[in-house]
Each structure stands twice: as C-alpha cells, then as structure tokens.
C-alpha cells in the first residue's frame, strides 16, 4: 500500500535538505596546475581565503617539474581565494566543487573549469587591457615629444585620454561588482580593489556602491569589516 506523507512533513524535510546543502557543504578541491616559468620550479604555492580579518592558508603545494595540485578541502562549496607564490599574491581563484585547472605562464594566468572562473577572468582580461593602455601613456608622451609636437598640446591630449580610461576602468569595475553582488565574485573583486587603498575609505563611487548593495553583499565578512572601518575613519576626519 502506497504511503502518503502529510504535506507539512514533506516541506519540512525538503527545507532541512536545502539548509544542510547550503550551510554544511565543503568543497573537496581538485585543482591541477602547470607553469612554463623555470624560475618557479620547487617554489611553494598557497591558497588563502579571507577569514577573521586575515588571509588564512587553506592548502599549499610545491611546483615540481612545472606541475602542482591542490586536493584539500575549502570551508565553503564556493569561495573566492587568492593564489600566493610565497608571500606574493599572483591571482584570484574561485574554488568550486568541480575540477579546475590553473595556468601560470609569462603571458597568461588563468583558471578554467567553471563558469564563475570564466566570468572572473574575462573581467580580468578587460581590466588588464585598460591598465596597459594607461601604462602606455608616458611612453606615448616620450614618442610625441621626439616627434616635435608642442608639449602643452601633448599634456592636454594625454590628460584627456587618461580621464577617459579612468572613467572606463571605474565603470568596468563597479559594473562588475554590481552585477555579481549575490555570488562570490562581487565581494571578491571588491576586496581586490579596496586592498590597494592606503586605509579603508569610501569615495563617492564606493559610497554609491554600498548604498545600492544587496543584503548578501553587505553580509560578506570582508565587506562588512571594510565598511565599518571606513565609516569610523570618516567620523574621525569629521571630528
């Protein structure tokens, strides 16, 4: 005889399954990596995640014959980590419960194997291109001087280009964070961007971002701590 469970019990069981799936899941890492840079042979690599106000090591490995792998466990099923070469952060990695491949070469640093990593590194590629254009402006100034152009005209032209590139860069970064507030990419890129600041602070762009932020984004431990410290710094400056 077929048994029929009360609807309330079914819903309760389903709810428990969902809760445990979201809160009790660890990612077993299956990350294979390679490098063609000879100088990296026998160097140590570390995966670090933000925890309790610091970047804590969750796994480490040594590069042997240009190969390395991470096979430990991450605290969460999906988390943004940073790959360190010794004490130097060299690239972000979205750790997921699926096989990933890391490539570290002279002209390429990339993680493949998941949609989130694809999205992240497409963004990094666009950001790197803008950074390269900005870095090329001093070289262009030198070339234009050698061509005999008026220096005041050169400065005016390059300042205009610099302002346009900065606007594109801000639009790219802020747009990416806003579009990914409810996954690990938004808070992760926010951490990368703000870690370059001399101290926690909210400029107009960051203030607007926080004002429009989703509850998920604001609940991220790094974001929450950064905003708290930034508000405290602003209050000190006003006193």
N, C-alpha and C positions, 0 to 999 in steps of 0.2 A: 504494500500500500504506500502510495506516494505521500510524503510528509510535506505540509505547508507551514513554513515558519511565519510568525507574525511579522508584519511589515516593519514594526519598530525594531525588532531584534536584527533584522536584515540590515536596516540602516545603521544601527549601532555597530555591527560587525564591520560593515564597509567603512564607516568612519574610523574605526580603530586601525584598519588596514592602511588607510590613507595617511593617518597621523604617523604610524610607525614607518611608513615608506618615506615620509618627508623628514622626520626628525631622527630616525635611528639608522640611517644608511651611511655606510662608509664606502669610499671608493678604493677598490684594490687597483693600484696603479700598474699599468702595463705600458711603460714608456720606453721605446727604443730610440737611441740617438746615435748620430755619427758626425764626424768632423774631418775635414781635409787639412786642417791647420796643424803643421808638425809641432809647433811650439806648445800645443795644448796636450801633447802626449804625457800621460802619467799625472795630469793635473786633477784636482778634486772639484767636483761639481756638487752644488747643494740646491735643493728645492726648499724655499722658505715661504711661509704664509704669515699674514698679519694675525697676531694673537697677543692679547694682553698688552697692547701698546708697543709691540716689537715684532720683528720678523723672525719667527721661530723656524728652525730646521725640522722638516718632516721626513726627509730622506737625503742620502748622499751617495755618491758613486765616483769611481775613478775612470778616467779615459784610458783605455787600453787598446792599442792598435787602431786608434781612431773610432772606437765604438764605446758606448756606455748605455746603461739602462737603470731605470728606477722601477722597483717592484714592491715597494712598501704600501702603506695604507694612508690615505688622506682622511682628515676628520669628517669631511662632508663629501657627498656624492659628486658635487660640482663646486669647485673652488678656484679662485684666481691665485696663482702662485708666482714667484719670481725665481728664475734660474740664476744662481750665483756661480761665478768662476772664482773660487777663493772668496775674497771679500767684495768682489765687484759684481753688481747686478748686470747681467748681459741681455736678458729678455724675459718677458712675461710668458706664462704658460697657464692655460685653462685646463685644470685636471678634471677629467671626467671618467666615469666607469666604463671606459672603452679603450682599445689600443690606440696609442698616439705615437707619432714619430717626430723627433726633434732633429733639425738640421742646423749645424753651426759651421758656416764656412766664411771665407773672406768677404764675399759679396752677398751672403744670404744667411739670415737667421729666421727660422720659421718652424711652426708646429702644425702638423697636418693630422687628420683623422677624426675631426669633429666639426660640426657646423659653427660652434662658438669660436673655436680657434681660427676657422676660415674667416669669420667676420672680424675678429680682432686683428689678424694680420693683413687683411685688406685695408683696414683703417690705418695700421702702422705704415703700410706702403705709401698711402696718400700723404700721411703726415711727414714721412721721411722725404718725399719729393718736395714738399713745401719747405722743409728745413734746408734742403740742398739749394733751392733757389735763393733763400735768404742768405745762406753762407756764401753764395757766389757773388753777392753784390759788391763786396770790397774788391774782388778780382776784376769785376766789370769796371769799377771805378778806375783802377790802375790802367786797364786797357784803353778806356776812353781818354784818360789823361795823355797816354802815349800817342793817341790819335790826334792830339792837339785841340781837343774841344775845350770850351770855356768851363772852368772849374765850378763856377756858381751854377751853371746850367746842369752840369753833371750831378751836383749835390741835390738840386731841386728835383731832377728826374728820378734819381735813385731813392730819395726820401719818399716820393710818391709811390714808387713800386714797393718799397718796404712797408708802407702803411697798408697797401692793398694786400700784400702777402700776410701781414699780421691779422688783418680782418678775415681773410680766408682761413687762416690757421685757427682762430678763435671760433669761427663758425663751424669748422670741421670738428674740433674737439668738443665743444659744448653740444653740438647737434648729436654727436655720437653718444655722449653720456646721457642726454635726454632720451634718446631712442632706446637705450639699454638700461634704464633705471631699475627694471624689475628682473634683471638677471645679473650675473656676477661681473659682466663687462663694464657696466656703468660705474659702480663703486671702485672697480679695479683700475680703470683709466683715471678716475678722479684721484685715486691715491698716487698714481704715477705723476700726474700733472702737479698736484699740490706738494708733493715731496721735494720738488725743486725750489719751493719758496723758502726764503730765509727764516720765516716763522709762520705759524698759522694765521692767516688773514683772509678777509673776504673782500675782494674787489667788486665792482659793480656786476661783472659777469657772473662771478661765483655767488654773489648775493641773490641775483635773479634765479640762478640755478637752484639754490636751496629753497627759495620761495616757492618754486614750481615743482619741487621734488616730490616723488611718491613716498608713501609710508615705508615701503620696502627699502628704498634707497636710504632714507633717513635713519632706518634701524640698523644699517650696516655698522659694525663696531668702529671701523676707521673713520667713516663719515661722521658718525655721532661724536667721536672724540675730537676730530678736527674742528667741527663747527663749534663745539663747546669751548675749546681753547681760543679759537678765532674771536668769538664773542667776548671772552674775558680780555683778550688783548685790545679789542676795540674799546671796551669800557675803561681800561687803564689809560688809553690815549686820550679819552674824553675828559678824564679827571684832571 
